[in-house]
Every structure is written in structure tokens, then in C-alpha cells.
Amino acid sequence: MRIDKFLLTRIQHATRNKIQQAIENEMVTVNDKTVKSNYKIRPLDRIIVLSNKSPEHTEILPEDMPLNIVYEDEDIMIINKPAGLVVHPGSGNYTGTLVNGLAYYLNEDKTQPIPDIPRFGLVHRIDKNTTGLLAIAKTEKAMTDLAKQFAAHTVQRRYMALVWGNFDEDEGTVEAHVGRHQRFRKIMTAYPDGEYGKEAITHYKVLERFNYVTLVECRLETGRTHQIRVHMQHIGHSLFNDDSYGGNRIAKGTVFTKYKQFVDNCFEVMPRHALHARTLGFIHPRTRKPVHFESELPEDFTAVLEKWRRYSNART
């Protein structure tokens, strides 16, 4: 039996379209590998279906909050997300998220909670302390179309990252599977041999060198959770002030007290990991024409770069 038909008989209130979308979006795995809808199930197959609904809380409470809307039409919205804003309700974050703000903005009844997200959806996410561009689908058709583009790796995404250390080369590519850490389940890790996790590819290019830290542009070919943060740590260049992946301590530089004070001052100016989703481009789901959006670096990122420029120039 095809896996989509099999799951249709096993999941209450499911539709074949929803199941096929879940399979396309890699929310269904068989023996820890993604499959296509026409996969034929076999005895002893271990099938896992992931859900983006929290089991503890599925109602979305509309909340009035400022939204930095870069672009909006009847199909899509582009949001410029600030640091500290959680994108989707989850464990410990059931209110105050971007989705709560979207529920208020996009629904006519501003007061009543909604059981799910029927009129809009997130086709990708960025971390709480990552800033930058995020695409929102306002219709089911737009959601499906954009999800296919993300799954096909045709969406153009470029990030700006400040990382520890200098690079021997001006550009390169990191290829290492990314998956949940076997021991510390809240973080991800790289599996260069590909035994665990999912395929992940990040292309990077050096933009500016500051001796002990480097500004790089990262282009995502895949979009795994924490991909840039994990890949940069994997090659020995953790993101500046990334407390989950070793960037919140001095990794390169001198042993002098003044240098330590300088870095601590930088950490205070930018109390988060230095990552910004700068560009986003895709084919519009209705017009079928390419669209492209850009976001300037936020103030804290710009301020830290300026501090490192002055420090680097003084040393030179």
C-alpha cells in the first residue's frame, strides 16, 4: 500500500492532500529517511509523522503587536523579524509569538482564539534571536506553492553572519548532515559522515576580515534547523556570541585584559548570536514572476561591526 493511503486510514480527520503536503515537506520519515507519496510500505517499517502543532496547546490567541511588514499582497507577506521574537508557539512560548501577531492582523475577529492557522502559514522559520526576512503564506494555495519551492531548494536565501576566526580562503562550501544532538536534545549538531540527520549544504563567502572575527555571507542550499550556526561551528568558526554553539566566549585573539574588556563590550552591544537573514527571493505563487527582498542589518549588528572595524584598523 502507498504510504499516503496507509496514513489516511490511520490518522483521524486527515485528508490525502494534507498527508501528501506533509510528505513533500519532509514531515514524514520511514526508517529515519524521507520518502515520496508513492512509497510502498513494507513490514517492520518505522514510520514517524511530525506535527507542527503543540500537543499541550493548539489554540492561537490573537495579540496586537507591531509587525514590520516589508511587503504584502493577497497571497503572501514578507516580515522583517526583530531579535527576541519567537516565530511559532511552542513549549514555554504559547503567547507573544509572531504567529499570535499574525492571527490578530489577518483575522477579522480580533478577540476570539482560533483553533489552528487556517488562513496563513509559515513556510520556513528563523530562530528567536536571528533577525531578518520571513515569508508568510496567506492562502492554502500560496502555502503549498512556496513549500514546494523550499523543498526543491530553489528559494534564494542569504544570511550575514559574524563568526570567530579568520579564513584561509575567500569562499567555500560546508556539506555535513544536521540533526538533533544525541545527548543534548535542545541543540543540533553536524554529522559529516551522514549517519544521522538530514543533508545540509551551506555556501559561504568572506565579506570583511577583522583579524579575530570575520563577516561572511552564507547562502543556504538546504534549510535545516540551526544550519548556519551548526555548520560554522563544525568548521571551527562559531557565530559571534552564540551561547548554544560556543560563540559566547573568546575563541580567537589575545590574552590581554583590554581585549577581553573589548569583547565583553561587544557582547553587551549585541547580546545574541550575530546572524541576519538579509535576502529572500522566490517565484511568486500567483504571478509566477521572480520576487526579491532585502533587509538592512539591524542596529546592534551594525554597531558591533563598527567596533570591530575600529579595533582592527587600530591594530593595523
N, C-alpha and C positions, 0 to 999 in steps of 0.2 A: 504494500500500500504506500502511496505517496505520503510524504511527511505532512504536507498541508492538510490532506484529508484525514490523516490519523489524528492530528492535533484538533481538528474541527470537531471530532467526536469525543474528545477528552476535556475540552475547555468550555466551561459554561458561558453562554452569551457571546461566544466568539463568532466572527464571520470569516469566511475564507479570504476576503480581501485584507482584513486586519492581520490575519496569520501570515499571508504572503508578504505584506509590508514588513512584519516583524522579521521574517526570514531574510528579506532583502537588506534590512538594516542591521543584520548580524546579531539579532536579539535571540536567535535560536541556534544552539550548538548540538552537535551529535558527536559524542566521544571527544569533547573539547575542541571540535573543529566546526567552522561554519559550513553550511550546505545550501543547496538551491531547493526551490519549492518542489522540484520533481524528484528529489532524492527518495529512493525506496528504502523504507526502514527494514532492519534485519533483527533477528533475535539477539538479545543482550545489548542492543544499542542503548547508550546512556544519553537521553535527550533532556536538555535543560532549556527552559523558556524563561527569559529575563523580562521583567516588567519595570517600567519607569514610575509606577505608582507605589507610594509608600504603603506598606501593609498597615501601619498604625494610623495613617491619616491621609485620606484621599480628597477631602473637600478642599477647594481652593477659595480662600477668603479674599474678596476684592479689597485692595488697600490703595488709597490715594497717595501716590508718591511721584516725585519728579522723574520724568523719563527724558533722556537726551536722545531724541529721535532724529537720526541723520536723514532718513528717507522713509516715505510711506506712500503706498497706493492701495488699491483694493485687494491685492494679493499678498504683499509682503511688507514687513517693516525692517529697518536696519537701526539697531540700538547701539549707542556708544556707551558701554558699561563702565561705571567708575569702580575703583578699588573698594573692596569690602562688601560688595553686593553679591549675595548668593543668587545664583540663577534660578534654581528649582527647589521647591520644598523637599525636605528630606529629614533624616534623623537629626533632631535638635534644631532644625530650621523650618518650622511649619508656617511661619509668617515673616513678613519683611523681605521676601524674595522678589526677584524681577517678575516672576510669574504672577505673584499677588498683585503687583502693579499693573501688569498687562490685563489681568482679569477685571480690574477697575476701569482701565482705559478703553478696552474693547467691548465690554458688555453693557447693554442698555440699563439693566438693573444693577445699580452700584452697591446695593446693600445686601443682597442675598448671596450666600456661598454657592458655588457651582460644584457639582459632583466630580467634574473632570475638566478637561480643556477642549471643549468641542469645536471652538471657532478659531483657535490659533495653536501653534505648536512650535517647539524648539527643534530645529533640525541639527543643531550642534550646540555645544556649551563651551564656556571658558571658566576657568577656576575663579573662586571667590576673590582672590587678590590679584588676578590678571585683569588688566584694563583693555578696552578696545571694542572692536566691531562684532556684533552678534546678529545673525539673521533670524527673523521670526516669520513663520508662515501663518497667514490669516485665514486660509481656507484649506480644506482637505486635499484639494487638487494641488495646490501650491506645496503643501507639506509632502505629498508623495513625490512630486517632481523634484523638489530640492533634495529630498532624501536620496533619490536615485543618483543625483549629481555628486553628492558627498560620497556615496558608496562607490561610485565609479572613479573617484579621485580626480574629478575634472574641475572642482572648485579651486579658485586661486586664493591662497591664504598666506600672508607674510606677516611675521612677527618680528618685533625689535626686542632684543634681549641683551642685557649687560651681564657678562659672565666673568668668572675668575680666570686669571692667567692669560698668557699670550699664545698665539697660534703660529706655527711654523709656516703654514700655507695660508693663502688668502681665501680659499673656499674649499668645501669638502662635503661629504655625504656620510650620515650615520645610518647604518642598517642594523637594527637589533630588535627582536621581538620585545614588546612591552606588555607586562602582565602584573597581576597583583603579587605583592611580595609574599613569599611563602610563610614568613614568620610575622611580619608587621603588616597586618591586613589593610591598614588605612593608607598605605603608600604603595606606589608601583615600583617596579624595578625592570632592568633590562636583562633579556635572555639572549645573548649573542648567538648561541647555538640553535636557537629556535625550538627548544624543547617545550617551553611553556609560552603563554601569552599569545599575542597576535602580531602579525607582521607590521613593522613600523619603519618608515623612511623619512628622514629629515635632511634637507639640504641647507647648508649654512654658508654665509659669505661675510667676511670681515668688513665692517664699515669704518671703524675707527679704533686705534690702539692707544691705550693709556698705560703701557708698561705692565702693570699688575692686573688690570682688568681690560676687557675688550668688548666693544659694541658690535654685535653681529645681527644680521638679518637671517631669520630662519624661515624656510619655505616648506610647508607641510605637504607631503605626498599622501600621507595617511593621517588619520586624526584620532589617535588613541589618548586615553586619559593620561594627563601629565606628560605627554610625549616629549615636548621640548625639554622640560625640566629633567626628565629621566635620561634622555639621550645626551644632554650636555654633561650631566653628572657622570655618565658612562664613559665619556671620552676625557674626563678629568677637568671639566670646565663648568662646575656648578653655577647656577644662576646667583647673581649677587643678592645676598640677604634672603635666600630661600631656606627657611628653617626646616623644611621637610627633607631636603636633599643636600645638606651640608654647606649651604652657601651663606649661612648666618654667622660664620666665624672666618677669621683671616686665613685665606688659603694661599695667597701669594703676597710678597712684599718684604719689608724689613722688620727687624725686631725692636726698632726704636719706639719709645713711648709716644712720641709725637705722631708717628704713623698710626699707631693703634688708636689714638685720640681722633685722628682724621677719619679713619674708617668708621669708628663709633658715631661720629657726627654724620657721616653719610647714611648709616643705618637709621639714625633718628630722622633725617630728612625723608628717607624712603623706607618706612617700616613694613616692607613687604618685598616679595621677590620681584626682580626687575624684568617684567615681561609685559609686552603691549601688543595686542592684535591690531596691526596698523592697516592692512589692506584686505579687502574681501571682494572677490569677483566671481560671477556665475552667469548662466543663461537665465534670463527672466522667464518664469514659468508660463506667462501668458503671451508676451510679445515675441519670445524666442530670440531676443537680441541680447548681446552681452551687456552686463551692467558692472560697474566698478566703483568701489567706495574706499575712501581713505580717512584715517583718523590721526590727528596730530598727537604727539607724545604728551601725556599729562604733566602737570606742573612738577610733581615730585620727581618724575623720571628726568625731566629736563634739568632740574636743579642739581641732581646727583651727577649727571653728565658734565655740567659746567664745573662742579667742584673737582671732578677727576681731570678735566682739561687743564684747569689752573695748576693742579698738583703736578701733572705730567709735564707741563711747559716749564714749571719752576725747576724741576729736576733736570730737564734738558738744558 
